[in-house]
Amino acid sequence: MARRDRPYDFKRAWNYVLWLLARKAYTSEELRRKLERKKVTPADLARILERLGEYRFIDDSAYAERYVRGRKAHKGPLALKSELRLRGVPEADIETALDPLDEGTQLEAATALLRKHVWRFTKDDPRKDRARAFAFLSRRGFPSGVAVEALQQADIGGQRHDGEAETPDPA
């Protein structure tokens, strides 16, 4: 049997995990999945994850906070929550990491995104522009209330901040 087909023993699995963590941060669940694919025994897997926690090489709450801080300008809380769940972060850590994202912060990020991508929404039909921009923000994980307010602030689809449609100058 070739070496790559054999299950990883403790030493080989430990070195593999250290190599992974030297390249990027992982959650404990992501590391668990990677080690399971390498056929590490459950006892060794538990021992490795416990040791990583003792050495503070993995910390899911710190990972979630860094993840949110790094992506909050481009994604809304709904998308961030979903992505953290996929990475195996516990629900309590997700909620703690998302706490600093108040509605004002989300509104700033959504408005900035719309202004950055305004070329996508400046077509002929203002109603379609607004719908396109709203869908864009929804896909990015922003709540509908924040998206509507951002549309008004970014003036997408000929809407003024007071909600009245813009009329052309008669002069």
SULFENFEN-V172655 format. One record per residue. N is the residue number from 1. SS is DSSP state (a for helix, b for strand, c for the rest). PHI is phi in whole degrees, 0 to 359 (NA if undefined). OMEGA is omega in whole degrees, 0 to 359 (none if undefined). Layout:
# SULFENFEN-V172655
((N;SS;PHI;OMEGA) (N;SS;PHI;OMEGA))
This chain:
# SULFENFEN-V172655
((1;c;NA;181) (2;c;292;183) (3;a;300;184) (4;a;289;179) (5;a;273;182) (6;c;283;175) (7;c;297;179) (8;c;283;172) (9;c;279;185) (10;a;301;184) (11;a;297;181) (12;a;294;179) (13;a;293;179) (14;a;297;178) (15;a;296;178) (16;a;298;180) (17;a;295;178) (18;a;297;178) (19;a;297;178) (20;a;299;184) (21;a;290;176) (22;a;289;182) (23;a;272;179) (24;c;195;180) (25;c;279;178) (26;c;227;171) (27;c;276;179) (28;a;296;179) (29;a;292;177) (30;a;297;178) (31;a;293;178) (32;a;301;180) (33;a;298;181) (34;a;296;180) (35;a;290;177) (36;a;296;177) (37;a;295;178) (38;c;271;176) (39;c;61;175) (40;c;285;181) (41;c;295;180) (42;a;303;179) (43;a;294;178) (44;a;295;179) (45;a;300;180) (46;a;297;180) (47;a;296;180) (48;a;295;181) (49;a;295;178) (50;a;295;180) (51;a;295;178) (52;a;298;177) (53;a;293;178) (54;a;298;180) (55;c;280;181) (56;c;60;175) (57;c;279;174) (58;c;231;178) (59;c;207;186) (60;a;297;180) (61;a;291;177) (62;a;294;177) (63;a;299;181) (64;a;296;180) (65;a;295;178) (66;a;295;181) (67;a;298;180) (68;a;293;181) (69;a;300;181) (70;a;281;186) (71;a;239;185) (72;c;293;179) (73;c;279;185) (74;c;242;183) (75;c;222;178) (76;c;273;184) (77;a;295;180) (78;a;292;179) (79;a;291;180) (80;a;298;179) (81;a;298;179) (82;a;297;181) (83;a;295;178) (84;a;292;176) (85;a;298;179) (86;a;297;180) (87;c;275;175) (88;c;85;178) (89;c;284;179) (90;c;299;184) (91;a;302;180) (92;a;297;179) (93;a;292;178) (94;a;296;181) (95;a;298;179) (96;a;297;181) (97;a;291;181) (98;a;274;181) (99;c;305;181) (100;c;294;181) (101;c;277;176) (102;c;279;185) (103;a;296;179) (104;a;296;178) (105;a;296;179) (106;a;296;180) (107;a;295;177) (108;a;300;181) (109;a;295;181) (110;a;295;179) (111;a;295;178) (112;a;297;177) (113;a;297;179) (114;a;297;180) (115;a;293;178) (116;a;292;184) (117;c;254;185) (118;a;300;179) (119;a;300;179) (120;a;286;190) (121;a;245;181) (122;c;252;178) (123;c;255;184) (124;c;280;187) (125;c;259;182) (126;a;299;180) (127;a;294;178) (128;a;293;178) (129;a;300;180) (130;a;295;179) (131;a;296;180) (132;a;296;180) (133;a;293;178) (134;a;298;179) (135;a;296;178) (136;a;302;180) (137;a;291;178) (138;a;296;178) (139;a;296;178) (140;c;278;174) (141;c;92;177) (142;c;270;177) (143;c;296;186) (144;a;297;179) (145;a;297;178) (146;a;293;180) (147;a;297;180) (148;a;296;179) (149;a;296;179) (150;a;294;177) (151;a;300;179) (152;a;292;181) (153;a;290;181) (154;a;275;178) (155;c;60;178) (156;c;272;177) (157;c;78;176) (158;c;74;179) (159;b;265;176) (160;c;275;181) (161;c;295;180) (162;c;273;176) (163;c;91;179) (164;c;272;180) (165;b;291;180) (166;c;285;179) (167;c;249;181) (168;c;291;179) (169;c;291;181) (170;c;287;183) (171;c;282;none))
